Amino acid sequence: MARSKFIYTLKEVAGMIGENLELIEEVTANSDNIAEGELVYVRDGSEDGTKGLTENGIDDLQNLLADIRTWDGGIRQFLVDEQCDPEMIERVMADEVKRVL
């Protein structure tokens, strides 16, 4: 398979696929969630840099999120299991409600 020539910031990915940025950041916090080489770190002058996804990485992310939504408790349970801040969970879940409307 040919290597993707484009890297998309997580913020751009969130807008492209209509997902909550905080949710994407949490999913990509564990690099095991995205195939090797599809999640990259980009130096941007900041201390931590920024993460980006290849086109295949975006597909991986969308497939994983679709899968998580089928689990008992779905996105909320995933975030609870990841020990996310309760306020962040509520922000993400507010966006989840908008997704289904």
DRENVEXPA-6323 format. One line per 8 residues: number of its first residue (from 1); for each residue x, y, z of N, C-alpha, C, CB. Coordinates in steps of 0.05 Angstrom, whole numbers. Glycine has a CB too. Layout:
NUM) X:Y:Z:X:Y:Z:X:Y:Z:X:Y:Z; ...
END
This chain:
1) 17:-24:0:0:0:0:18:25:0:-19:0:25; 11:44:-16:26:69:-18:24:85:8:17:86:-42; 46:98:15:47:115:38:31:141:34:76:121:46; 16:149:53:1:174:51:20:198:49:-18:177:75; 13:217:33:30:240:30:21:264:47:30:249:1; -2:261:60:-13:282:76:-16:274:105:-40:291:65; -11:293:123:-15:289:151:-35:311:160:13:292:168; -55:302:174:-76:320:183:-74:323:214:-104:310:175
9) -75:348:223:-75:352:252:-101:341:264:-72:383:259; -100:335:289:-124:324:302:-147:343:301:-118:316:331; -141:369:303:-163:389:301:-176:388:274:-151:418:307; -159:386:253:-170:385:226:-186:359:222:-148:386:205; -176:337:233:-191:311:231:-218:313:244:-174:289:244; -219:326:268:-244:329:282:-265:343:264:-240:344:308; -256:364:251:-274:379:234:-282:362:209:-262:404:225; -263:348:198:-268:332:174:-289:310:178:-243:320:163
17) -287:297:202:-304:273:206:-326:279:226:-287:250:216; -328:304:236:-350:311:253:-349:298:281:-376:304:240; -325:295:291:-321:284:318:-311:305:337:-302:260:317; -315:300:363:-306:317:384:-275:315:386:-319:310:411; -262:338:386:-233:339:387:-222:326:413:-223:367:385; -235:330:435:-225:318:460:-227:288:459:-242:329:484; -248:277:446:-251:249:443:-228:238:425:-278:242:430; -222:251:403:-201:243:386:-174:244:401:-199:260:361
25) -170:265:416:-145:267:431:-142:244:451:-143:293:446; -164:236:463:-163:214:483:-158:187:469:-190:212:499; -171:183:447:-167:157:432:-138:155:423:-186:155:408; -127:177:413:-100:177:402:-79:179:424:-96:199:382; -87:183:449:-68:184:471:-54:157:474:-81:192:498; -68:136:466:-56:109:466:-50:102:437:-76:88:479; -24:102:431:-16:98:403:-23:70:393:14:102:400; -30:51:411:-38:25:403:-66:25:389:-39:6:427
33) -80:47:392:-107:48:380:-107:54:350:-123:70:394; -84:63:340:-82:69:311:-58:53:301:-78:100:307; -60:42:276:-39:26:265:-12:41:265:-47:18:236; 9:26:268:36:37:269:41:53:244:57:15:273; 52:77:248:59:94:226:37:112:216:68:78:203; 13:108:226:-10:125:217:-15:148:236:-35:107:215; -4:147:260:-5:169:280:23:179:282:-17:159:308; 27:205:276:53:216:276:54:241:295:62:224:248
41) 78:247:304:83:270:320:98:290:304:99:263:346; 88:315:304:99:336:288:111:358:306:78:348:269; 136:364:301:148:386:316:137:412:306:180:386:314; 127:428:324:115:454:316:127:477:333:85:453:319; 149:472:346:161:493:363:151:493:392:155:520:351; 130:479:397:120:477:425:136:455:439:90:472:426; 133:453:465:147:432:480:138:404:472:142:437:510; 112:400:468:102:374:462:97:368:432:76:370:476
49) 97:389:416:91:385:388:61:380:385:107:362:375; 53:368:362:25:362:358:24:335:344:12:384:340; 1:322:347:-3:296:334:-18:301:308:-19:277:352; -12:282:289:-26:283:264:-32:254:255:-10:297:242; -51:252:237:-59:226:226:-56:226:196:-88:219:234; -48:203:185:-49:199:157:-77:193:148:-29:176:148; -82:192:123:-109:185:113:-117:157:123:-110:185:82; -99:138:124:-105:112:134:-110:113:164:-82:92:129
57) -95:131:178:-100:134:207:-127:145:213:-79:153:218; -137:163:195:-165:173:199:-185:151:195:-170:196:178; -180:134:176:-198:110:172:-197:92:197:-189:94:147; -173:87:208:-170:71:232:-186:84:255:-141:68:240; -183:110:258:-197:124:279:-227:122:276:-189:154:279; -238:126:252:-266:124:248:-277:96:253:-273:132:219; -262:76:245:-270:48:250:-270:42:280:-251:29:235; -249:51:294:-248:47:323:-271:60:337:-221:56:334
65) -277:85:330:-299:100:343:-325:86:338:-300:129:334; -329:76:313:-354:62:307:-356:36:324:-355:54:277; -333:23:327:-333:-1:344:-339:5:373:-305:-15:342; -326:26:384:-330:34:412:-360:40:417:-313:58:419; -372:52:398:-401:59:401:-419:34:403:-410:76:377; -409:11:395:-424:-14:398:-420:-28:425:-418:-33:375; -399:-20:440:-393:-32:465:-414:-25:486:-365:-24:475; -417:-42:507:-434:-35:529:-424:-9:541:-434:-58:551
73) -441:11:543:-434:37:553:-421:56:533:-414:33:576; -413:45:510:-403:61:488:-381:81:495:-426:76:476; -384:104:483:-363:125:486:-360:133:516:-371:150:470; -382:136:530:-380:143:559:-364:123:574:-408:146:571; -369:97:570:-354:77:585:-325:77:577:-366:49:581; -319:81:552:-291:83:543:-277:105:558:-290:88:512; -289:129:559:-277:151:573:-274:147:602:-293:177:567; -294:134:615:-292:127:643:-269:108:648:-318:115:654
81) -267:88:631:-245:68:633:-218:81:629:-249:46:612; -217:102:613:-191:116:609:-186:137:631:-192:131:582; -204:138:651:-201:155:674:-200:185:666:-177:148:690; -218:192:648:-219:220:639:-233:237:660:-234:222:612; -228:263:658:-241:283:675:-271:282:670:-229:311:670; -287:281:692:-317:280:688:-328:303:672:-330:279:716; -317:327:675:-327:349:659:-321:345:629:-314:375:668; -298:334:623:-292:328:595:-311:307:584:-262:318:592
89) -316:287:600:-335:266:592:-362:278:585:-338:244:614; -372:296:601:-398:309:596:-397:326:571:-406:326:620; -375:340:565:-373:355:540:-374:336:516:-346:372:540; -359:315:518:-359:295:495:-387:283:492:-338:273:500; -399:276:514:-426:264:512:-447:283:502:-434:253:540; -444:309:507:-462:329:496:-460:329:466:-456:357:508; -435:326:455:-431:324:427:-442:298:415:-401:327:420; -441:277:431:-452:251:422:-482:253:417:-445:229:443
97) -495:268:435:-524:271:432:-530:286:406:-536:287:456; -514:306:400:-517:322:375:-513:304:350:-498:346:375; -495:285:353:-489:267:330:-514:251:321:-466:248:337; -530:243:341:-553:226:334:-578:241:328:-558:207:358; -578:267:332:-602:284:326:-603:291:297:-602:309:343
END
